[in-house]
Amino acid sequence: MSRVPALDPAAATGKAKDLLAAVAAKFGSTPNLFKVAAQSPAALEALIGLSGALGGGALPAKIRESLAIAVAEVNGCDYCLSAHSLIGKGAGLSDADISQARAGRAADSKAEAALSFARAVVASRGKVSDGDLAHAHQAGLGDGDIVEIVAQVAMNIFTNYLNNVAETEIDFPVVRSGAPRAA
């Protein structure tokens, strides 16, 4: 059971009800992440807005999903790892691609540079080295790509941390991270 309860869309009112209805219309159902985030309509609105904006960004869906998988693995978020493993398959990732993303690797050198940079952002809490930035640029990532990767990382850290705090019930085929668990 989730430590922060998922808001039942049927019981939601006001802004939370409207936002959850929009999520259900987009996905065909309402994943538990959004029901938990709905405890704060402002947080849910921010999540939906950032997700929508980045979905229309320059990074292709396969890279976005690979980034989400890599960050979820680093942060030990089984909910997001489960969700993005399934969503990633819909975006064209193979099982091998998903396995590689979990390790921060990719068959394509530009995608691998994006994953490596994202993992560096997480590990350094944004204080990446000049070498990390130079490697990303040398692999063909432009400054806009760098900014978008940081935004993807920030969004995924939010969802990872929310799900880790809430212990959100996983409503996707379960994938467990290899990250150590807190005591």
C-alpha positions as CSV (number, residue, x, y, z in Angstrom):
1,M,0.0,0.0,0.0
2,S,1.2,3.4,-0.9
3,R,2.5,5.6,2.0
4,V,1.0,8.6,0.2
5,P,-2.4,7.5,-0.9
6,A,-3.4,7.5,-4.6
7,L,-6.3,9.9,-5.0
8,D,-9.3,8.1,-6.5
9,P,-10.3,10.0,-9.6
10,A,-14.0,9.4,-8.9
11,A,-13.5,11.2,-5.5
12,A,-11.4,14.0,-6.8
13,T,-12.7,17.5,-7.0
14,G,-11.8,20.8,-8.6
15,K,-8.4,21.1,-10.4
16,A,-7.3,17.6,-9.3
17,K,-10.4,16.1,-11.0
18,D,-9.9,18.0,-14.2
19,L,-6.2,17.1,-14.4
20,L,-6.8,13.4,-13.7
21,A,-9.5,13.4,-16.4
22,A,-7.0,14.8,-18.8
23,V,-4.4,12.1,-17.8
24,A,-7.1,9.4,-18.3
25,A,-8.0,10.8,-21.7
26,K,-4.4,10.8,-22.8
27,F,-3.4,7.4,-21.5
28,G,-6.7,5.5,-21.5
29,S,-6.3,5.0,-17.8
30,T,-4.8,6.9,-14.9
31,P,-1.5,5.5,-13.7
32,N,-0.9,5.5,-9.9
33,L,1.9,8.1,-10.2
34,F,-0.6,10.7,-11.3
35,K,-3.1,9.7,-8.6
36,V,-0.4,10.2,-6.0
37,A,0.7,13.5,-7.5
38,A,-2.9,14.6,-7.5
39,Q,-2.7,15.0,-3.7
40,S,-1.1,18.3,-4.8
41,P,-2.9,19.7,-7.9
42,A,-0.1,22.1,-8.3
43,A,2.5,19.3,-8.4
44,L,0.3,17.3,-10.8
45,E,-0.1,20.3,-13.1
46,A,3.6,20.9,-13.1
47,L,4.3,17.2,-13.9
48,I,1.8,17.2,-16.8
49,G,3.1,20.5,-18.1
50,L,6.8,19.5,-18.0
51,S,6.1,16.1,-19.5
52,G,4.0,17.6,-22.3
53,A,6.6,20.3,-23.1
54,L,9.5,17.8,-23.2
55,G,7.4,15.4,-25.2
56,G,7.5,18.0,-28.0
57,G,11.2,18.8,-27.6
58,A,14.1,17.9,-29.8
59,L,15.1,14.6,-28.1
60,P,13.4,11.6,-29.8
61,A,11.1,9.4,-27.8
62,K,13.6,6.5,-27.7
63,I,16.2,8.7,-26.1
64,R,13.7,10.3,-23.6
65,E,12.6,6.8,-22.5
66,S,16.2,5.6,-22.3
67,L,17.0,8.6,-20.1
68,A,14.0,7.9,-17.8
69,I,15.1,4.3,-17.5
70,A,18.7,5.2,-16.7
71,V,17.7,7.8,-14.1
72,A,15.2,5.4,-12.5
73,E,17.9,2.7,-12.3
74,V,20.3,5.1,-10.6
75,N,17.6,6.3,-8.2
76,G,16.3,2.9,-7.4
77,C,12.8,3.8,-8.5
78,D,11.0,0.5,-9.4
79,Y,7.8,2.3,-10.3
80,C,9.4,4.5,-13.0
81,L,11.7,1.7,-14.1
82,S,8.6,-0.5,-14.6
83,A,6.6,2.3,-16.3
84,H,9.3,3.4,-18.7
85,S,10.4,-0.1,-19.6
86,L,6.9,-0.7,-20.9
87,I,6.5,2.8,-22.4
88,G,10.0,2.5,-23.9
89,K,8.9,-0.7,-25.8
90,G,6.1,1.4,-27.3
91,A,8.6,4.0,-28.3
92,G,10.6,1.3,-30.1
93,L,13.1,0.2,-27.5
94,S,14.0,-3.5,-27.6
95,D,14.7,-5.6,-24.5
96,A,18.4,-5.2,-25.2
97,D,18.0,-1.4,-25.5
98,I,16.2,-1.3,-22.2
99,S,18.9,-3.4,-20.5
100,Q,21.6,-1.2,-22.0
101,A,19.8,2.0,-20.8
102,R,19.7,0.7,-17.3
103,A,23.5,0.5,-17.4
104,G,23.7,4.0,-19.1
105,R,24.7,2.5,-22.4
106,A,23.2,2.6,-25.9
107,A,24.0,1.2,-29.3
108,D,24.0,4.7,-30.9
109,S,27.0,6.9,-29.8
110,K,24.9,10.1,-29.5
111,A,22.2,8.3,-27.4
112,E,25.0,6.8,-25.2
113,A,26.5,10.2,-24.7
114,A,23.1,11.5,-23.6
115,L,22.7,8.7,-21.1
116,S,26.3,9.2,-19.8
117,F,25.7,12.9,-19.4
118,A,22.4,12.3,-17.6
119,R,24.0,9.9,-15.2
120,A,26.7,12.4,-14.5
121,V,24.1,15.1,-13.8
122,V,22.4,12.8,-11.3
123,A,25.7,11.6,-9.7
124,S,27.1,15.1,-9.4
125,R,23.8,16.8,-8.5
126,G,24.2,18.9,-11.6
127,K,27.8,19.9,-10.9
128,V,29.2,18.0,-14.0
129,S,32.8,18.3,-15.0
130,D,34.1,20.2,-18.0
131,G,35.0,16.8,-19.3
132,D,31.4,15.5,-19.0
133,L,30.2,18.5,-21.0
134,A,33.0,18.3,-23.6
135,H,32.3,14.6,-24.1
136,A,28.6,15.3,-24.7
137,H,29.4,18.0,-27.2
138,Q,32.0,15.8,-29.0
139,A,29.3,13.1,-29.4
140,G,27.1,15.6,-31.3
141,L,24.9,16.9,-28.5
142,G,24.2,20.6,-28.8
143,D,23.6,23.1,-26.0
144,G,19.8,22.8,-26.6
145,D,20.2,19.0,-26.2
146,I,22.2,19.5,-23.0
147,V,19.5,21.8,-21.5
148,E,16.7,19.3,-22.5
149,I,18.6,16.4,-21.0
150,V,18.9,18.3,-17.7
151,A,15.1,19.0,-17.8
152,Q,14.4,15.3,-18.5
153,V,16.7,14.4,-15.5
154,A,14.9,16.9,-13.3
155,M,11.5,15.6,-14.2
156,N,12.5,12.1,-13.7
157,I,14.1,12.9,-10.3
158,F,10.8,14.4,-9.3
159,T,8.8,11.3,-10.3
160,N,11.5,8.9,-8.9
161,Y,11.6,10.6,-5.6
162,L,7.9,11.0,-5.3
163,N,7.4,7.3,-6.0
164,N,10.2,6.3,-3.7
165,V,8.7,8.5,-0.9
166,A,5.2,7.3,-1.5
167,E,6.1,3.7,-2.3
168,T,3.5,4.1,-5.1
169,E,1.8,0.8,-6.0
170,I,3.3,-0.4,-9.3
171,D,0.5,-0.7,-11.9
172,F,2.8,-1.8,-14.8
173,P,4.7,-5.1,-15.3
174,V,7.1,-4.9,-12.4
175,V,10.8,-4.3,-13.1
176,R,13.1,-4.1,-10.1
177,S,16.2,-1.9,-10.1
178,G,19.6,-3.1,-8.9
179,A,20.1,0.0,-6.8
180,P,20.6,-0.5,-3.0
181,R,17.5,0.0,-0.8
182,A,17.4,2.3,2.2
183,A,17.3,0.6,5.6
